Each structure stands twice: as C-alpha cells, then as structure tokens.
C-alpha cells in the first residue's frame, strides 16, 4: 500500500503525511509540481528525521506516476469530497495506491476519471473539507485495518 500526494501545496501537510507513512511502513509517491521545494524548512520541520526513513518516490508529473502505477496493476483510490463511497464501505487491497489531492484544488477531472474508486469522508453538511493529512490518516487507518497490514 502506498500514499500518493498529487502536487501538494503545503509543505507542513506533505511532511506530516511522509512522516506518517514512514511510521506505518508505507511508501509515498510525490507527484510534481509541488508548491514548495524539498529543501523547504517547513517540510523538514514537519517530517523531522522521518523524511530520511521514508520510502519516497518522486514523479516529474502525473503521467510518469500513472505509467508506473498502471504497470504495477495497483488500483488508484482517490480521496475527494466528490467521492461516491465512504472508506468503511470500500474493500481495500494491500496493493492499493491511495491518493490525496492538492490542498488548493484537489485533482483535475482527467485524474478523477482514472481513479478506480473515489472515496469521501462523511462530514456534517456545513463542512467543506478536512485537512488533507487528517483525511489521509483516517483513510489509511481503515485501509490498514481491513488488510491487516498494521506494523508490529
């Protein structure tokens, strides 16, 4: 299982998600362009020493990421406020790639169309969205629970 970050805007969120994946033994795909550089102090502060421990693959663009993902046979599971399923009603697989969108704009419609599944987290009607790192953590917890892939 891997977490894919589609063109992340906010280095603190990216660092937090990379740190989370390092702690959970999951790989991370970072799809460029990012709204920051990987030398950004905010990214390093949020990721701490876990950045060096994380299994990060950086991709020049979505097309490069998609070629690699499609060749692996892994499903693309997108987290989006426009999703039609909730994580607890979705059957995760151990080789799924779970993608979060750009904080400012999500993912474009062509990326949405390529997703094998589009998941949304249930929220009260007045709420627009959760923080991307919080959303990723909630969904990864459910995915790891279902697939019995929790470390340790």
KOLVO-524708 format. One record per residue (C-alpha): x, y, z; residue in one letter; residue number from 1. Coordinates in nm, 2 decimals, always signed. Layout:
REM residues N
X,Y,Z,a,NUM
...
END
This chain:
REM residues 152
+0.00,+0.00,+0.00,x,1
+0.12,+0.35,-0.09,x,2
+0.00,+0.71,-0.03,x,3
+0.03,+0.94,-0.34,x,4
+0.04,+1.32,-0.29,x,5
-0.09,+1.49,-0.60,x,6
+0.10,+1.82,-0.64,x,7
+0.10,+1.91,-0.27,x,8
+0.08,+2.29,-0.19,x,9
+0.16,+2.30,+0.18,x,10
+0.50,+2.16,+0.30,x,11
+0.37,+2.11,+0.65,x,12
+0.10,+1.87,+0.53,x,13
+0.34,+1.69,+0.30,x,14
+0.59,+1.65,+0.58,x,15
+0.32,+1.52,+0.82,x,16
+0.20,+1.26,+0.56,x,17
+0.55,+1.15,+0.48,x,18
+0.63,+1.11,+0.85,x,19
+0.30,+0.91,+0.90,x,20
+0.39,+0.68,+0.61,x,21
+0.74,+0.62,+0.75,x,22
+0.59,+0.53,+1.09,x,23
+0.34,+0.29,+0.92,x,24
+0.59,+0.13,+0.68,x,25
+0.41,+0.26,+0.37,x,26
+0.56,+0.41,+0.06,x,27
+0.49,+0.76,-0.06,x,28
+0.46,+0.89,-0.41,x,29
+0.51,+1.27,-0.46,x,30
+0.37,+1.39,-0.79,x,31
+0.53,+1.72,-0.91,x,32
+0.50,+2.00,-0.93,x,33
+0.48,+2.08,-0.56,x,34
+0.41,+2.42,-0.42,x,35
+0.74,+2.41,-0.24,x,36
+1.09,+2.26,-0.27,x,37
+1.20,+1.95,-0.09,x,38
+1.46,+2.16,+0.09,x,39
+1.18,+2.38,+0.24,x,40
+1.23,+2.42,+0.62,x,41
+0.86,+2.37,+0.69,x,42
+0.87,+2.03,+0.52,x,43
+1.18,+1.93,+0.72,x,44
+1.02,+2.05,+1.04,x,45
+0.70,+1.86,+0.99,x,46
+0.87,+1.55,+0.86,x,47
+1.16,+1.56,+1.11,x,48
+1.41,+1.28,+1.07,x,49
+1.14,+1.06,+0.93,x,50
+1.20,+1.21,+0.58,x,51
+1.53,+1.02,+0.56,x,52
+1.35,+0.70,+0.66,x,53
+1.05,+0.73,+0.43,x,54
+1.03,+0.53,+0.10,x,55
+0.96,+0.83,-0.12,x,56
+0.92,+0.81,-0.50,x,57
+0.91,+1.15,-0.67,x,58
+0.75,+1.17,-1.01,x,59
+0.80,+1.46,-1.26,x,60
+0.43,+1.47,-1.33,x,61
+0.11,+1.27,-1.32,x,62
+0.18,+1.09,-1.65,x,63
+0.50,+0.95,-1.51,x,64
+0.33,+0.84,-1.19,x,65
+0.04,+0.69,-1.38,x,66
+0.27,+0.48,-1.61,x,67
+0.44,+0.33,-1.31,x,68
+0.11,+0.27,-1.12,x,69
-0.06,+0.11,-1.42,x,70
+0.23,-0.11,-1.49,x,71
+0.22,-0.24,-1.13,x,72
-0.15,-0.33,-1.15,x,73
-0.23,-0.14,-0.83,x,74
-0.57,+0.04,-0.80,x,75
-0.58,+0.41,-0.77,x,76
-0.81,+0.51,-0.48,x,77
-0.88,+0.88,-0.47,x,78
-0.99,+1.07,-0.16,x,79
-1.22,+1.35,-0.28,x,80
-1.51,+1.55,-0.15,x,81
-1.69,+1.44,-0.47,x,82
-1.65,+1.07,-0.38,x,83
-1.93,+0.83,-0.40,x,84
-1.82,+0.57,-0.14,x,85
-1.71,+0.60,+0.22,x,86
-1.39,+0.42,+0.33,x,87
-1.57,+0.18,+0.57,x,88
-1.79,+0.06,+0.27,x,89
-1.49,+0.01,+0.04,x,90
-1.29,-0.31,+0.03,x,91
-0.92,-0.21,+0.03,x,92
-0.64,-0.43,-0.11,x,93
-0.29,-0.45,+0.01,x,94
-0.15,-0.31,-0.31,x,95
-0.38,+0.00,-0.34,x,96
-0.24,+0.34,-0.40,x,97
-0.44,+0.59,-0.20,x,98
-0.42,+0.94,-0.35,x,99
-0.49,+1.28,-0.19,x,100
-0.53,+1.59,-0.40,x,101
-0.37,+1.93,-0.39,x,102
-0.49,+2.13,-0.09,x,103
-0.60,+2.43,-0.30,x,104
-0.77,+2.25,-0.59,x,105
-0.79,+1.87,-0.54,x,106
-0.72,+1.69,-0.87,x,107
-0.82,+1.77,-1.22,x,108
-1.11,+1.59,-1.39,x,109
-0.88,+1.37,-1.60,x,110
-0.72,+1.23,-1.28,x,111
-1.06,+1.18,-1.12,x,112
-1.17,+0.98,-1.43,x,113
-0.87,+0.74,-1.40,x,114
-0.94,+0.66,-1.04,x,115
-1.06,+0.30,-0.97,x,116
-1.26,+0.44,-0.67,x,117
-1.34,+0.78,-0.53,x,118
-1.38,+0.79,-0.15,x,119
-1.52,+1.07,+0.07,x,120
-1.52,+1.11,+0.44,x,121
-1.86,+1.17,+0.59,x,122
-1.89,+1.51,+0.75,x,123
-2.16,+1.74,+0.87,x,124
-2.33,+1.93,+0.58,x,125
-2.19,+2.27,+0.67,x,126
-1.83,+2.15,+0.64,x,127
-1.63,+2.18,+0.32,x,128
-1.34,+1.95,+0.39,x,129
-1.09,+1.81,+0.64,x,130
-0.72,+1.88,+0.64,x,131
-0.56,+1.66,+0.38,x,132
-0.32,+1.50,+0.63,x,133
-0.60,+1.42,+0.87,x,134
-0.81,+1.27,+0.59,x,135
-0.52,+1.06,+0.47,x,136
-0.46,+0.93,+0.83,x,137
-0.83,+0.84,+0.87,x,138
-0.85,+0.65,+0.54,x,139
-0.51,+0.48,+0.58,x,140
-0.62,+0.36,+0.93,x,141
-0.93,+0.19,+0.77,x,142
-0.72,+0.05,+0.48,x,143
-0.46,-0.10,+0.72,x,144
-0.73,-0.23,+0.95,x,145
-0.91,-0.41,+0.66,x,146
-0.59,-0.55,+0.51,x,147
-0.43,-0.64,+0.84,x,148
-0.12,-0.45,+0.74,x,149
-0.06,-0.26,+1.06,x,150
+0.31,-0.27,+1.15,x,151
+0.44,-0.45,+1.46,x,152
END
